[in-house]
């Protein structure tokens, strides 16, 4: 029984009623397609490899030529102006740092970042490459939305006081070493002269303060002052008072977020109340704006709160209380859930 041979596995087909041995399948031996055919296959593989390396080397030489050839280096940067007020020379001078770079591999983002940082008055910037060596830039300025009237007072020169001379004498003592040395050199203060004392220390209580100097500019959409163009009488006027120096051309005089607040306020109050705003006074330190209407009514609005909330509060009582019939100096909307108004020529109108 233990010496019996193992029977092969058989299949039984009932139709024929015969036993058949299961065929034995041997695994196929896969040969590499490159070396199929012996030595001739190796030769074909080497030929294909040679052509591949030759093709890669050819493209590498082309890339090296394009990367290091002076033929494709940037030589000109042209600025297409939409009007003559755009300082194209200043922009080109700022972009001259990119002269000599390869125009093929040069990124246009460098132009966008530089122009936006140095010249924020432009709304749209379009950069195109004119092969083999020129970059063309088209600029679209931010729209002018208002006239700007800035009032500034230059600081008065310092007045020489007795304290100044005392400090001067003290400094001389420190340098000389002793008070005796000062007496030897016979250094005397100008205050020893009575006429000088009377001229320097007489306080004029009725001294007239200097009048503010008015400066007229234009104001674009993002709050930049354009001082090299004439005033546009068709636009409203934004006034800024209390400055200590003149406004420079292309200076950011009002932050962009405050400009959005002002322009949004003007449009919103016109839509809900039908009131046109003729002028705006911007108070940066107080963080508020004063909107002047056609009948000389002034609306005080806070920059720290949503203008829609403030004007909606006014809209609920403006017609009901018939405030449009009253001769009011101003309406204060800054206080939450309150509307404060002041009649003209009243004690609050000062």
C-alpha positions in Angstrom: 0.0 0.0 0.0 2.8 2.4 0.8 4.6 1.4 -2.4 1.8 2.3 -4.7 2.6 4.8 -7.3 0.8 8.1 -7.1 -2.0 8.3 -9.6 -2.0 11.2 -12.0 -4.7 13.7 -11.8 -7.4 12.9 -14.3 -10.4 14.6 -15.8 -13.6 12.8 -16.4 -15.8 13.7 -19.3 -19.2 12.1 -18.8 -20.1 12.3 -22.5 -17.3 10.1 -23.7 -17.0 8.2 -20.4 -13.2 8.2 -20.7 -10.4 9.4 -18.4 -7.9 11.9 -19.7 -4.7 13.0 -18.1 -4.6 16.8 -17.3 -2.0 18.3 -19.7 1.1 19.7 -18.1 1.8 23.4 -19.0 5.4 24.6 -18.9 6.0 28.4 -18.2 7.1 30.4 -21.3 10.6 31.8 -21.2 10.5 35.5 -22.0 13.5 36.9 -23.8 14.5 40.6 -23.8 13.3 42.3 -26.9 16.6 44.2 -27.2 18.7 41.1 -27.2 16.3 39.0 -29.1 18.1 37.6 -32.0 21.5 37.3 -30.5 24.4 39.5 -31.7 22.2 41.2 -34.4 19.8 42.3 -31.6 22.6 43.9 -29.6 23.7 45.8 -32.7 20.2 47.2 -33.2 20.1 48.2 -29.5 23.4 50.1 -29.7 22.3 51.9 -32.9 19.1 53.1 -31.3 21.0 54.2 -28.2 23.5 56.2 -30.3 20.7 58.0 -32.2 19.0 58.8 -28.9 22.2 60.2 -27.3 22.8 62.2 -30.5 19.3 63.7 -30.4 19.6 64.6 -26.7 23.0 66.2 -27.3 21.6 68.3 -30.2 18.8 69.7 -28.1 21.2 70.4 -25.2 23.4 72.4 -27.6 20.3 74.4 -28.7 19.3 75.1 -25.1 22.9 76.3 -24.2 22.9 78.6 -27.2 19.5 80.1 -26.3 20.5 80.5 -22.7 23.9 82.2 -23.2 23.7 83.9 -26.5 23.7 87.7 -26.4 21.3 87.7 -29.3 18.4 86.9 -26.9 19.4 89.3 -24.1 17.1 92.1 -23.1 18.3 95.4 -24.7 15.2 97.6 -24.7 12.3 98.1 -22.3 9.5 100.2 -23.9 6.6 101.7 -22.0 3.5 102.4 -23.9 1.8 105.5 -22.4 -1.9 105.9 -22.4 -1.5 109.7 -21.9 1.4 112.2 -21.6 1.0 112.4 -17.8 2.6 109.0 -17.3 6.3 109.3 -16.4 7.6 106.6 -18.8 11.2 107.7 -18.3 11.0 107.1 -14.6 9.5 103.7 -15.1 12.1 102.7 -17.7 14.9 103.8 -15.3 13.5 101.7 -12.6 13.3 98.6 -14.9 16.9 99.1 -16.3 18.0 96.5 -13.7 16.7 93.8 -16.0 18.7 94.9 -19.1 21.0 92.1 -20.2 19.0 89.2 -18.9 17.9 86.4 -21.2 14.5 87.2 -22.7 13.5 83.6 -23.2 13.8 82.5 -19.6 13.0 85.9 -18.1 9.8 85.9 -15.9 7.2 88.6 -16.5 6.4 88.5 -12.8 9.5 90.5 -12.1 8.1 93.4 -14.1 4.7 93.2 -12.4 6.1 93.2 -8.9 8.5 96.1 -9.6 5.9 98.4 -11.2 3.2 97.6 -8.6 5.7 98.4 -5.8 7.2 101.5 -7.2 4.2 102.9 -9.1 1.0 101.8 -7.4 -1.1 104.4 -9.4 -1.5 101.9 -12.3 -4.5 99.6 -12.3 -3.5 97.2 -15.1 -0.1 96.2 -16.3 0.4 94.2 -19.5 3.9 92.8 -20.3 4.8 91.3 -23.7 8.1 90.0 -25.2 9.1 91.2 -28.6 11.8 88.8 -29.7 14.7 88.9 -29.9 15.6 91.6 -27.3 12.7 94.0 -26.5 10.1 94.0 -23.7 7.0 96.1 -24.1 4.9 97.3 -21.2 1.4 98.8 -21.4 0.1 100.6 -18.4 -3.4 101.7 -17.4 -3.7 104.3 -14.7 -6.1 104.2 -11.8 -9.1 106.5 -12.6 -9.2 110.0 -11.2 -12.2 110.2 -8.8 -11.9 113.6 -7.0 -10.1 116.9 -6.6 -7.8 117.2 -3.6 -7.4 120.4 -1.6 -4.8 120.1 1.0 -4.0 122.8 3.6 -0.7 122.8 5.4 1.2 125.1 7.8 4.9 124.9 7.8 6.4 124.7 11.3 7.8 128.0 12.6 11.6 128.2 13.1 12.8 127.6 16.7 13.1 130.7 18.8 16.2 131.3 20.8 15.4 131.3 24.5 17.3 131.9 27.7 17.4 128.2 28.3 19.2 127.7 25.0 22.0 130.1 26.1 22.2 128.4 29.5 22.7 125.1 27.9 25.3 126.6 25.6 27.3 128.0 28.5 27.0 124.6 30.3 28.4 122.9 27.2 31.3 125.3 27.0 32.0 124.7 30.7 32.1 120.9 30.1 34.5 121.4 27.2 36.7 123.9 29.0 36.8 122.0 32.2 36.1 124.8 34.8 34.1 127.9 35.1 37.3 129.9 35.6 38.4 129.1 32.0 35.2 130.6 30.7 35.8 133.9 32.6 39.4 134.0 31.2 38.1 133.9 27.7 35.4 136.4 28.6 32.6 134.6 26.9 29.4 136.5 27.5 25.8 135.5 26.7 23.9 137.8 24.3 21.3 138.0 27.0 23.6 140.4 28.9 22.4 143.1 26.5 19.1 144.5 27.7 17.9 145.3 24.1 18.4 141.8 23.1 16.5 140.5 26.1 13.6 142.8 25.4 13.4 141.7 21.8 13.8 138.0 22.5 11.5 137.5 25.5 8.5 139.8 25.0 5.5 137.5 24.5 3.0 138.8 22.0 -0.3 137.3 23.1 -2.0 138.9 20.1 0.3 137.2 17.6 -1.5 136.3 14.4 -1.2 132.7 13.4 0.0 132.0 9.9 -2.7 131.2 7.4 -2.7 127.7 5.9 -1.4 127.3 2.5 -3.7 125.7 0.0 -2.5 123.1 -2.5 -4.6 121.7 -5.3 -4.1 118.2 -6.7 -6.1 115.3 -8.1 -6.9 112.1 -6.3 -7.1 108.7 -8.0 -9.0 105.6 -7.0 -6.4 104.3 -4.5 -5.7 107.6 -2.8 -2.6 108.8 -4.6 -2.3 112.6 -5.1 -1.6 113.6 -8.7 -0.2 117.1 -8.4 1.0 117.6 -12.0 -2.4 117.8 -13.6 -5.1 120.5 -13.6 -8.2 120.4 -11.4 -11.3 118.8 -12.8 -14.3 120.9 -12.0 -16.7 118.1 -12.8 -15.5 116.0 -9.9 -16.2 116.4 -6.2 -13.6 117.8 -3.8 -11.9 116.0 -0.9 -10.4 118.4 1.7 -7.6 117.6 4.1 -6.6 120.1 6.7 -3.8 120.4 9.4 -0.9 119.1 7.3 2.6 120.1 8.3 4.2 119.8 4.8 3.1 120.0 1.1 1.8 117.0 -0.6 4.3 115.3 -2.9 3.4 114.2 -6.4 2.2 110.5 -6.4 2.1 110.5 -2.6 -0.3 108.1 -0.8 -2.3 110.8 0.9 -5.3 108.6 1.7 -5.1 104.8 2.3 -6.8 102.7 -0.3 -9.2 101.1 2.2 -10.4 104.6 3.2 -10.9 105.5 -0.4 -13.1 102.5 -0.8 -15.1 103.6 2.3 -15.5 107.1 0.9 -16.6 106.1 -2.6 -18.9 103.4 -1.2 -20.5 105.9 1.2 -21.2 108.4 -1.6 -22.9 105.8 -3.8 -24.9 104.2 -0.9 -26.3 107.4 0.4 -27.3 108.5 -3.0 -29.2 105.2 -3.6 -31.1 105.1 -0.3 -31.7 108.9 0.3 -31.2 110.4 -3.1 -28.7 112.9 -1.6 -25.8 114.1 -3.7 -22.5 114.8 -1.9 -20.6 117.9 -3.1 -17.5 117.8 -0.9 -15.8 115.5 1.6 -13.5 116.5 4.5 -11.1 113.7 5.5 -9.9 113.6 9.1 -7.3 110.9 9.3 -6.4 111.4 13.0 -10.1 111.4 14.1 -10.8 108.5 11.7 -13.9 110.1 10.3 -15.2 111.9 7.3 -17.6 114.9 6.9 -19.9 114.7 3.9 -21.3 118.1 2.7 -24.7 118.0 0.9 -26.3 120.5 -1.4 -28.1 122.4 1.4 -24.9 122.7 3.4 -25.8 119.9 5.7 -22.8 118.0 6.9 -22.9 114.3 7.8 -20.4 113.0 10.3 -19.4 109.4 9.6 -17.0 107.2 11.4 -14.3 105.2 9.4 -14.2 102.5 12.1 -17.8 101.3 11.5 -19.7 100.1 8.5 -21.1 103.0 6.5 -24.2 101.0 5.6 -25.1 100.6 9.2 -24.7 104.3 9.8 -26.7 105.5 6.8 -29.5 102.9 7.4 -29.9 104.4 10.9 -30.4 107.8 9.3 -32.7 106.5 6.7 -35.2 105.2 9.3 -35.8 108.7 10.7 -34.8 111.2 8.0 -38.2 111.4 6.3 -40.3 110.5 9.4 -38.8 113.3 11.5 -38.8 115.6 8.4 -35.1 116.5 9.0 -34.9 117.7 5.4 -37.1 120.6 6.4 -34.9 121.7 9.3 -32.0 124.1 9.0 -29.4 121.8 10.4 -25.6 122.3 10.6 -24.7 118.7 10.9 -25.9 115.2 11.7 -23.6 112.9 13.7 -23.9 109.3 12.8 -20.9 108.0 14.6 -22.6 107.0 17.9 -24.0 103.5 17.8 -27.9 103.3 17.6 -28.1 107.1 17.9 -28.6 110.0 15.5 -27.4 113.4 16.9 -28.2 116.5 15.0 -27.4 120.2 15.6 -29.5 123.2 14.3 -27.6 126.0 12.6 -26.4 128.9 14.8 -27.0 126.8 17.9 -24.5 126.5 20.7 -23.4 123.1 19.3 -22.7 124.8 15.9 -19.2 126.1 16.8 
